[in-house]
Amino acid sequence: MSEVRAQGLSVAYDDVVAVQPIDLELGAGTMLAVTGPSGAGKSSLLWALAGALTPAAGSVHVDGASLTSRDDATTRGISLIPQGNGLAGALTAEENVLVPLLARKVSPREALQRTGAALALVGLEQSGRHLVDELSGGQQQRVALARAFATRAGVLLADESTSDLDAGNRERMVAALQGEAKRGAVVVLATHDPEAAAVADAELALDEGVATWVRPLTAT
Ligand SMILES: Nc1ncnc2c1ncn2[C@@H]1O[C@H](COP(=O)(O)OP(=O)(O)OP(=O)(O)O)[C@@H](O)[C@H]1O
């Protein structure tokens, strides 16, 4: 299973520093909540950890090797669930989960089995044949989570993936994310929800890009 190390990692957009230099060491099985107000830098941190943007300074290493690109990160099992979900609206929920598995050369039989299990885990076993565009915002968030769960990622970066859910589904999805950590994945959840943050092993608060530990990681 994976471990993630960020050293002196910072993110900037021209002269706007979104994340001030930060060090993180996330061992396999760790669930970290990243909290903070809108614009605090949560998405920027997750995108940098996902190899989806080039840091202004510092580095991200996964299993000791630095990330070279988003494609490299995807190949190495780093799954980013972006805000807005990144789903293909004209495909069904099932197709959205299945296609990335087939692209990763998972056999069709296993891909179908994993797709069914992941949709069941998020409570959408009845909605697999619906077009994503015809699903509610909360259902779409659950499809995006199912898609990430089905890949059995070593690192799961979830950007406010429970923000549109009712309390029951939020609890269920946070428990599923916790289950991913118990499986051994590194899970990072950016969230405004104190209850979701409380479930994580540690909480890092960002404010104008400056990180403060609300609950620090403990050595495992
Ligand atoms: N593509 C971009 N170009 C320029 N500035 C950006 C860009 N993306 C984010 N920013 C700026 O970087 C800062 C951090 O934004 P970011 O989206 O990381 O915050 P956030 O904590 O995820 O916010 P939210 O909770 O609203 O999603 C903000 O000042 C934002 O305006």
The ligand as an SDF file (V2000), in Angstrom:
LIG
                    3D

 31 33  0  0  0  0  0  0  0  0999 V2000
   -6.9140   28.3530  -11.3190 N   0  0  0  0  0  0  0  0  0  0  0  0
   -6.7150   29.3380  -10.4410 C   0  0  0  0  0  0  0  0  0  0  0  0
   -6.1680   30.5240  -10.8470 N   0  0  0  0  0  0  0  0  0  0  0  0
   -5.9330   31.5200   -9.9730 C   0  0  0  0  0  0  0  0  0  0  0  0
   -6.2180   31.4610   -8.6520 N   0  0  0  0  0  0  0  0  0  0  0  0
   -6.7670   30.3210   -8.2000 C   0  0  0  0  0  0  0  0  0  0  0  0
   -7.0460   29.2080   -9.0650 C   0  0  0  0  0  0  0  0  0  0  0  0
   -7.5930   28.2150   -8.3260 N   0  0  0  0  0  0  0  0  0  0  0  0
   -7.6490   28.6760   -7.0600 C   0  0  0  0  0  0  0  0  0  0  0  0
   -7.1690   29.9310   -6.9870 N   0  0  0  0  0  0  0  0  0  0  0  0
   -7.0400   30.7470   -5.7660 C   0  0  0  0  0  0  0  0  0  0  0  0
   -6.2770   30.0030   -4.8270 O   0  0  0  0  0  0  0  0  0  0  0  0
   -6.8240   30.1550   -3.5220 C   0  0  0  0  0  0  0  0  0  0  0  0
   -7.1930   28.7910   -2.9450 C   0  0  0  0  0  0  0  0  0  0  0  0
   -8.2530   28.2290   -3.7280 O   0  0  0  0  0  0  0  0  0  0  0  0
   -8.7610   26.7360   -3.5150 P   0  0  0  0  0  0  0  0  0  0  0  0
   -9.7410   26.4300   -4.5970 O   0  0  0  0  0  0  0  0  0  0  0  0
   -7.5790   25.8550   -3.3800 O   0  0  0  0  0  0  0  0  0  0  0  0
   -9.5070   26.8710   -2.1060 O   0  0  0  0  0  0  0  0  0  0  0  0
  -10.5380   25.8880   -1.3620 P   0  0  0  0  0  0  0  0  0  0  0  0
  -10.1690   25.8970    0.0800 O   0  0  0  0  0  0  0  0  0  0  0  0
  -10.5460   24.5750   -2.0570 O   0  0  0  0  0  0  0  0  0  0  0  0
  -11.9230   26.6270   -1.5720 O   0  0  0  0  0  0  0  0  0  0  0  0
  -13.4330   26.0050   -1.6360 P   0  0  0  0  0  0  0  0  0  0  0  0
  -13.7560   25.5090   -0.2510 O   0  0  0  0  0  0  0  0  0  0  0  0
  -14.2640   27.1830   -2.0370 O   0  0  0  0  0  0  0  0  0  0  0  0
  -13.4020   24.9270   -2.6770 O   0  0  0  0  0  0  0  0  0  0  0  0
   -8.0020   31.1120   -3.6410 C   0  0  0  0  0  0  0  0  0  0  0  0
   -7.5230   32.4150   -3.3530 O   0  0  0  0  0  0  0  0  0  0  0  0
   -8.3790   30.9960   -5.0950 C   0  0  0  0  0  0  0  0  0  0  0  0
   -8.9710   32.1820   -5.5650 O   0  0  0  0  0  0  0  0  0  0  0  0
  1  2  1  0
  2  3  1  0
  2  7  2  0
  3  4  2  0
  4  5  1  0
  5  6  2  0
  6  7  1  0
  6 10  1  0
  7  8  1  0
  8  9  2  0
  9 10  1  0
 10 11  1  0
 11 12  1  0
 11 30  1  0
 12 13  1  0
 13 14  1  0
 13 28  1  0
 14 15  1  0
 15 16  1  0
 16 17  2  0
 16 18  1  0
 16 19  1  0
 19 20  1  0
 20 21  2  0
 20 22  1  0
 20 23  1  0
 23 24  1  0
 24 25  2  0
 24 26  1  0
 24 27  1  0
 28 29  1  0
 28 30  1  0
 30 31  1  0
M  END
$$$$
